[in-house]
Every structure is written in C-alpha cells, then in structure tokens.
Amino acid sequence: MKQKNVIVLVVALIIIVAGVYYYSAERPGIIKTENNGIQCENGYLWCENTLSCLNPNEDVCSKIVEQNNFVIPDLIKNTGIGFMFVDDSSFDWITGEGNEFLFPTNGKRYEASVISGKDLQKITDYFSHSMEENIYMMADGAQGGMTGYSSGNTACLVFHEFLKMTEDEKGILVPGSDEQKVNITCGIIGQ
C-alpha cells in the first residue's frame, strides 16, 4: 500500500512541476526599436497581419488574412488584437421570422484564443461602429454570447466564450475570470 501511495505522490509532483514550468515559460514579447521598428523576443517573428509575434516554425502568418476579406484586417488594424485564420465555415444568416429570411452563407472563421473583457469591448465597438447589428442573430448567456453584424452583403458572427467558469455561493455558474475566446466568422450573405 505504501508503494502505491509513493507512486501516486511522485506522479502528482511530476504533473505539478510540469505545470509550473509550462506556465512560467517565457512567452514571446515585443521589443519596440528606434524608427518604429518592431522586434520579437525568443526567436519569434513579427506578423503584420496580426500585429503580434508568432512562432516562425508555423506558417500561420500567411494564413491569417486573405485578400478578399477586408473585415478582419481592418478589425486587427483598429483594435490591435491578433486573430488567426481557423477554417472555411458556413452559417445561416437570418433577417426575420420564417424560412424566406434564412440565407446560407459561406465564410472564413478567425479566432483570438485568449482576450480580456476590455479587448472584447474593442471588438464590439469596432463592429457597432462599422456594421449594423442583426437582432435575429443574437444570443447571450452566462458562458458567452453571439452577435451578428452586417454591412451591405457582408455578414459577420462574433462569438465569445468565457474560458473559466465557477459556481457562486448559490450554485449559479458565473465567469471565473475575465479571459475569453472569440471566434468571428465573416462571409458574403447568400453565397
């Protein structure tokens, strides 16, 4: 029995040490140089598309912004928040009640994996000032929400989800931190 307890203890210590190492490892930072040049730490490279430092071993910078999608590059430029291209995605754009108001839409999905509530507000402000909210494409809950925006024939869905949830003293699920994940899918309505 003692040997089993020792093994469990050793495994637990290894997991704890690995977790401490992972969370204390240096993350790439930005060093601003003279003449507005930007240099990244730890061997990472600056990606103009996301305005952030990225791992040079992953070819993600070129995947982040495609030329035919103007919304995400403009969002990045105006908020300073980096988004990464995830995949081609489709959704139904709804403009009223009934099937005659439902438009299948193909688009591109982008993600910002960890942002603050302040950054989410920047994203919301950007869309609120540059596009129109669609009341038929809104949902909100304790764990996150979704809002649809459109301008002309371009539609975007903005999803946000809290990364940590806890129960309060009454057993109600509430956000455990300010950190959120945001997915944005933009496409041409009806295509």
N, C-alpha and C positions, 0 to 999 in steps of 0.2 A: 504494500500500500504506500509506503514512504517513497519508493522508487517512482511510482506513478505520480505522486504529488510533486516530486522534484522535476520530472519531465514536463508536467503542466506548467510549473513555475518558470522553467528555462524557456519554454516556447513563448509564454506570456512576456517575459523580459525581452526576447528577441523581437517580438512584434512591437513592443513599446519603443525599443531603441531604433528600430527601422522607421517607425512613425515620427519620432523626434528628428531623426536625420532627414527624412523627407520634407517635413515642414520647416526645418531650419536651413535647408539648402538654399544657396543664393539664387535668386530669381534675376532674370536679365533686367537691368535698369537702363536708363537713358542718361547719357552724358551730353550736355549741350556744349559745343565748342565755339570758338570765335567765328564770326561771319555767319551765324545762324546754322552752322553745320551740326549734324546730329550723329552721334556715335553710340553704339550699344555696348554694354558690358558682357563679359563671359562668352565672347565669341559669337553672340547673336548679331543679326544684320537688321538694319532699318528697312522697313517696308512702307513705302509711301502710300500704298493703298489702304493700310490700316492705321497708319501713323503710330506704329508700335514696333517693338523689337521682336523678331521671330527667329526660330531655330533654322540655321542655314541648311541643315540636313533634310529638311522637309520642304518640298516645293509648294508651299501654300500661298505665298505672296501673289503669285500669278493667278491662282485660282480664286482669289478673294473678290475681285471686281471684274465683271465682264463689261465690255464696251457698250452693249445695248441696254444696260440697266443703269440709269442715271440716279436713281433714288439713293441707293446705298453709298456710292462715292460722295454724294452731296451730304448725306447724313454724317458720314465719317468726318468729312471736312468741317462741318458746322458744329459737331459735338466733341470731336477728338476721341471718340470711342471706337475701338477696333472691332470689326466684325469679320468673321471668317465664312467663306462660302461652304455650305454643307452639302446641298444636293439640289437637283431639279425637283420641284414639288408642285402638286396641283391642289386646288381648293375650289369650293363653290362660293361664288360671290353672290350675296343675297341683297336685293334692293327693295324688297317689300314682301308681303304675305302671298303665298301661293307659288306654284312651280313656274309661272310665267316671269317671275322675278329672280329666278335662280340661273346664274351664268357660270358654267365650268370655266376655270381659269388655271392656266399653267404658268408657273413662275420659278423663281430661284429662292432658296431658303438660306439665310445667313444667321450666324449665332455669335453672341457675346456671352461667354460662359460664366463669368463672374463680374457683376457690376453692382454698384451701390444704388440705393434709392435715389440719391442725387443724380446719378447718371441716367436712371430710368426717367426721371423728370426731364432731363435734357432731351431724351428721345421723344417723350410725349410732347414737349414744347415744339420740337422740330416738326413733327407730323401735324400738330394742331395748327401751326402757322403756315405750312406749305400744302396741306391737303385738307379735305373735308372728312369729318367723322361720319361713319355709317352706323346709325342706330340699330340696324338689323344685324350688325356684325360686332356685337359687344357682349362680353361676359366678365363677371368679376366674382371672386371668391376668396376664401381665407388663404389658399395656397398660391394664388396668382390670378391672372386675368388675360383677356384678349380684347383688342380694339382694332376695328377695320377702318382704313382711311382710303380715300380715292381722290384722284385729280384727273379729269379727262377720262381716258380709258385705262389708266394705270390704277391698280388696287394693291394695297399692302395690308397684311395682317401682322399685328405686333402682339406676340405672346410673352408674358413674363411669369416666372415661377420662382417662388422663394426657395432657396437651397436648403435651409434648415427650418424645420417646424417642431414646435414643442407644445405641450399641453399646459394651460394655465391652471390655477388652483381649482377652477370649476370643471376642469377636464375638457375645456374648449381648445381646439387646435389654433395656435397663433404662430406668426413668424418668429423663429428663434434668433434670427439676425437680419440685418439689412441686405445681405448678399442675395442677388437674384441672377437667374439665367434669362436671357432674352433671345427669342427667335423671331426673325422678321422674314416673311415671305412676300415678295412683290411680283406682280405679273400683269399682263395685258388682259383686261376683262373680256371673257368670251373666247379666248384663244388658248 
